[in-house]
């Protein structure tokens, strides 16, 4: 039917104009008519084989650099679990047995150790736990992010994922709720340098800046104080069952922050992917130790609160230096080395196949 003609509708014979095919046609441009210039690589042995070999050598070079940087990082590990038979390592066995009882008070033990070489500053002090599965699904979701961001409504109405630590036995909402917060690591450490005259010099440990910036400044917030009082902001909530005090008394405003922005708490709430993990406790880079932690004898005073023997776990303190890539981590270097080796092996195999069957392509 010609353009501009009409069709009779089957419903009552209403005349409906037909659409003009010319009006539905795309514009005659290079983009709409798909006439834009294009480039498509032609893969051949002359381009693919050098690419595999060059990538392989690049990955090997990066992997070697990362591996040697990681190996140059100095570390000292101190086990203070207090397991039976470890009395020669530390005197924490008594505290380990006491920590198994819920009503136990603070127990103090210590480790005297020798730092064999100078550790250039900054020196990081980590605690390490083993056989501890923070990656358990129910454990890892047992938290309320709205509550941790300081939302006043969420503070009094924690989500159901926090069960069985959503509310206490009296029905009062727990803040912070959930298994992660309830199991907060609460051992504390004080480091001393043992001088030649027998006196102990305190080592200044900086507990600021140990968490991710986004965690401390974006994800975690205290509720708005009421009449300038953080305690009143937490009114109507209960402390987690395993905590000795409520959240507004957690930490110190001058050292590591108070409440939900306490950096030890923030570090703990970022769950680990593996059952053996370490978390940063403090950094040594101030005062008499601003350039180096000198070799010598040291004494680590430990307030032992956290039980691990019940699940066959262990606890360690780790002193570590840093490099341009951060702390000691051999995984990244090994990954690059493996990828580089696979690229080179693949390139060599393809090169052999190419020379072996090249005559077949020439005959074709």
HELIX and SHEET records of a PDB file:
HELIX    1   1 UNK A   45  UNK A   71  1                                  27    
HELIX    2   2 UNK A   93  UNK A   98  1                                   6    
HELIX    3   3 UNK A  137  UNK A  140  1                                   4    
HELIX    4   4 UNK A  145  UNK A  148  1                                   4    
HELIX    5   5 UNK A  152  UNK A  156  1                                   5    
HELIX    6   6 UNK A  160  UNK A  162  5                                   3    
HELIX    7   7 UNK A  179  UNK A  182  1                                   4    
HELIX    8   8 UNK A  213  UNK A  214  1                                   2    
HELIX    9   9 UNK A  215  UNK A  219  3                                   5    
HELIX   10  10 UNK A  230  UNK A  233  1                                   4    
HELIX   11  11 UNK A  247  UNK A  249  5                                   3    
HELIX   12  12 UNK A  259  UNK A  261  5                                   3    
HELIX   13  13 UNK A  263  UNK A  269  1                                   7    
HELIX   14  14 UNK A  287  UNK A  289  5                                   3    
HELIX   15  15 UNK A  309  UNK A  311  5                                   3    
HELIX   16  16 UNK A  330  UNK A  363  1                                  34    
SHEET    1   A 2 UNK A   6  UNK A   8  0                                        
SHEET    2   A 2 UNK A  15  UNK A  17 -1                                        
SHEET    1   B 4 UNK A  75  UNK A  79  0                                        
SHEET    2   B 4 UNK A 314  UNK A 320 -1                                        
SHEET    3   B 4 UNK A 123  UNK A 130 -1                                        
SHEET    4   B 4 UNK A 277  UNK A 284 -1                                        
SHEET    1   C 4 UNK A 107  UNK A 115  0                                        
SHEET    2   C 4 UNK A 296  UNK A 304 -1                                        
SHEET    3   C 4 UNK A 188  UNK A 194 -1                                        
SHEET    4   C 4 UNK A 200  UNK A 202 -1                                        
SHEET    1   D 2 UNK A 119  UNK A 120  0                                        
SHEET    2   D 2 UNK A 292  UNK A 293 -1                                        
SHEET    1   E 2 UNK A 251  UNK A 252  0                                        
SHEET    2   E 2 UNK A 257  UNK A 258 -1                                        
END                                                                             
